[in-house]
Structures are given as C-alpha cells and as structure tokens.
Amino acid sequence: MRANISKIKNVWFFLSLFALFALTAYGIWRDRGTWGDGNTFFLRYRQDGAVQQVKGFSSDGILYFCLPSYMELEDVTVELPRAGKLETDGEALTFGDGDGLKGIALNTEYRMHVENRDGKGEPFSVVFMQGSGIPAVWLDTASGGMEYILAKKGNSEGGYMQVVDAEGRTDCMVKVDGVSGRGNTAWDAVKKSFMVKLDDAEDVLGMGAEKTWVLNANYYDGAYVRNQIGLEMAAAGGIAFVPEARFVDLYINGEYMGLYQLMEKLKVGKNRVDIGDNYFLEVDYRERAAAEEDYIMLSNEQPIVIHAPAKDRDVDGVRRFFDAFSRKMEEGEIPVANMDMESFARMFVMEDILQDMDFGYTSHYMYLDLEKEILYDGPVWDLDNTMGRGNKKEAEPLFVTDYDLVYNNMSRWYRRLCGQEDFCRLAAGEYREKFRPALKRLAEGGVRERVREIEASIAMDARRFTGSRSLFMGDASLEEHVVYLENYLKDKLAVMDADYGEDMWKNVQGTALPALERQESAFEEEEGTGNSGMESGGAETGWLAVLVKYRFPVILLVMGIGGVILWYQCRDGYRRNGF
C-alpha cells in the first residue's frame, strides 16, 4: 500500500512538471509579436556613440515607456519591427520607423496602433513618462536576459554598464564582471536589489574608485527616502565611513527597472571603510552568520561576523576580546580603555533617532583594532526599515536602551553606557551640536524636499511596480507615507530634546540588566525548537499539514487554473491586435 501511494505521488509530481513545462512553452510562444511585452515597437536614443534601447511594459492594459530626464523627446526615435506607421487616434501625429517623438505629451494616454502583417491593427493605449533630474544606469547582460540572475540570488552574469549623469553626459562606460541579486528580505520583493562587480575599479558619479557597487531597490519604503536621509544625518553627525549614494533610474537590457539608489558597498578599502588591516565586524542573525567564513558567538549565542581582514585573521583573539568586553559590561564595569567613546556616543544617538527594527540584530557594524584592543562603533547601513518604517511605530524615549533587552547585546551595552554621566554628557553634546540641526531640517521640510527632487521618477517606479510598498501601510499613498515620516521625525525631535539635556544621565531608569537568554534560531529546526512554523517535534499541524500532504495536486490545480486565465487573456489580446 505504501509503495502504491509513493507511485501515485510520483505520477502527480511528473504531471506537475509537465504542466509547468507546457505553460512555460506556451507563455514564450504567445509573447511573440504582441504589444503587451513592448516588442511591437520600442524606442532608441543615441548617447555618446552608444545606443540606448527602451522597451515598454504593460500595466493595467496600458503600454508604458519610461525615459530618463536627460533625453530630448525629438531625439528619441520610434523603432518598428515591421514596415508601417505608429498613429494616434484624435491627434495629428503619425510616426514612421526612425521618427522622433516630437509633439508627444508626457503622462498622457494615447490610443495608438501599429500595422500588423496584414496592414491592419487594432488600437491600444500607450503612455510616455519621464523621470526626475537624476542620473541613469544602463546595464546590459551578456545573455541579453535576466532569467539566470533572477533564478537564484547567488547567480551572477557579466556584461556592460553605462552611467549617464543628470545632464546627459556619460560618466562611465565599463565592463561588468558580474551582476547578481542581493539582500535577504529584500530579495523576496518583486523589485529586486542587485550587486554590480566591475572588471576594474571605477569612480562612479564622484563616489570614489571601487569595483563593487550596490543597486538598492528600497522597495519596502513607501516614502522612498529613508535610506538617503538616514545617511545624510549620519554624515552630519560625524559617523565615520558613511556610504555615499545617488538616486538613479535603472535600465537592464533596455527594460526600465525602477528608481534605485546606486550605493557604495560597505567593505574595507581606501575609498570605503579605510581601516587598514583592522577587523571589520557585523552583528548578524545566526542563520546568516553560518554562511560566512568566520564569526564568533557572544555569551547569548548572538554572532559577530568577521568581514575583514581577508587574510591572517586571529579569530581566537577577536573571541577573547569580546569575551572580556562582554563580561565587564555584564558586571557593570565599563571597559573605557577598550572603547572609542566618541564613535559609540554618535552611533548611540543615530540608532536612537532611527529606531531601527533590526537594531542590534543585523547590519550593525563595528571595527576593532585588535593590537590596541580598541573597539569602534559604526558605520550605518540598511536604513529602509527605520524612522517609523511604515508600521505606526511611535517615537520612543531612549529606544536603544530597552530594545528586546534580554536578547540584544547592543541594547544591553548602550544601557550600561547610558548609566554613566561622562557618556551621557558626550552623547547629549553630539546630539545638540551635530545631529539635532540635521534632524530639525528634515522634520521641517527636508523630507518633502528630497521627495520632490525625485517625484517624477517615483511616479515611474510606482507604475512599474504597482503592489504595496509597505508591509504595514499597504494602501497608503506617497503623500500619506511622506506625512507619516515627517510626523515621526517631528515627534522624535521633541522626544530627544527632552531626553538629551545636561542632566540626561539622571533620567535613565537605572542600569540594571535582566538575565541574558539564549537565542533560538533556524539552526534548531531539526530538533523541533526553531522558528520554522511547526510545533515542537517538527510535526505540521492544521491547514499546513493538509497543504503539505496534497501539495502536488494543489500545484497542478493552481497551474491549470492559471493556464486557463492566461489563455483567455492572450486570446483577447491577439484579437485586439489583429494577429
């Protein structure tokens, strides 16, 4: 009986694979020559000898073309794959192959048609959009596609990159060693973030020569600017090695990919984190640390990843340092001789402003001079889940001293420091002299100014990716997200003005720490104690058990329904376009 059940499951499995193959083949076949994927016609623009091709994309039944701001429409030519004309209904505009877009109004819906093989063609809607006055990045992969890169985060493919500044001048045109996906939660979003590794170091948009660059999607930030304004505040506050970033419109293989931040990657180097042969460290989740070459565990089994130096690492020496450091902190003895207090005070203030949901758990960087036994706090990174992060998180007093305190070592250390008068005076001074002016500017119009600078590109990005940008404010408009961020910063300014006074240390409610607790992690799933969505022992329960048990029939049913829907959509599309 057990063997028969196994055979039945195998049959369902192969039927599912066959259905998937058939749907994929059908999808490839039905895309040939249809306007919905932008292939009926496309646009070209010549930039310093290089031809930039812009493909359209379909959204809500309309074909959209998104252009960078530096392109003059009369210089953007229409390219038709077959002889014929592109015409508009109700407008005296006719475009033949190679004609420019002179006379086209932006953000206006046109009813257009392209002659098909029989000299006929049903009209369809098309809209032309143009971005803000920001640079554009043009990436072309060697294969001409993104299938391999998107199949798995670690997949990499070479190609070429052209960066054009906001004035339309080519900033650089370089060979790319590899484009790959990046991020953890961000990789699950429909709009992906990417890592670009160049063949040779290049000074891109004045940010210093380096090989490795990040294209940050900022998908979960409904206001789009949290990363940018966070970096601005960190730089104003004097935090060392704050990465530079530029907003860009991104195109890959001619396809508009959205509004991105082209950023420096946090890595040790002359034009990045310039710490020589010292140790560059990151507090991270255990399941992520396990993929790294070297890391140590703190007393509650919270890991610190060692990112640099590349060679001759004294991992045992780093472990001994943190064992002693943590022990002193837990016993109430501040290891002043082993800390750069200025860097800790600045990061203390910065993290208090941000109220990062990941604070003390991931993307918290430090660097260690092991020879002198001095630990430095910072720099900052990954700030899109901060400053309220769209989940109605209110401004809290001294957030960093009481954030998940039984598990979070950074919060525990900050709480110890905050109980010391000298440290509080230092932190309060850093806040009033450096951070407060930047925070006040942002709260009183600076956020809106940053959004206004990229508003046209935001509109294109929102059209390209129409889903929810926030896990907690999914239905909110851009204006609602901006107002929420402004209000958070105003509230935080008031809270910090009250907290960071001359007698700051007197207002801390003691420095006693609760007992540390061992962190659970995905490592323990096999023992039934992890966070795998299963109860202890690993047994699936409820609807999950039913879904797992009948997974193959469910997959086939869903694919079958999807195939029927696709067939009806494609049939109607072909009829409309005369194919």
ABEGO torsion letter per residue (X at the ends): XAAAAAAAAAAAAAAAAAAAAAAAAAAAAAABGBAAAGAABBBBBBBGGBBBBBBBBBBGGBBBBBBBAABBAAABBBBBABBEBBBBBGBBBBBBBGBBABGBBBGBBBBBBBBBAAGBEBBBBBBBBBBBBBBBBBBBBAAGBAAAAAABAABBBBEBBBBBBAAGBBABBBBBABBBBBEBAAAABABBBBBBBBABBBBBGGAEBBABBBBBAGAABAAGAAAAAAAAAAAAAGBBGBBBBBBBBBBBGGBBAEBBBBBBBBBBEAABBBAEABBBBBBBBAAAAAABABBBBBAAGBBBBBAOBABGBBAAAAAAAAAAAAAAAAAGBBBAAABBAAAAAAAAAAAAAAGBAABGABGBBBBBBAAAGBBBBOBBBGAAABGGGGAGBBBBBGAAAABGAAABAAAAAAAAAAABAAAAAAAAAAAAAAAAAAAAAAAAGAAAAAAAAAAAAAAAAAAABABBABAABAABBAAAAAAAAAAAAAAAAAAAAAABBAAAAAABBEABBBBBBBBBBAAAAAAGABBAGBBBGGBBBEAAAAAAAAAAAAAAAAAAAAAAAAAAAAAAAAAAAGX
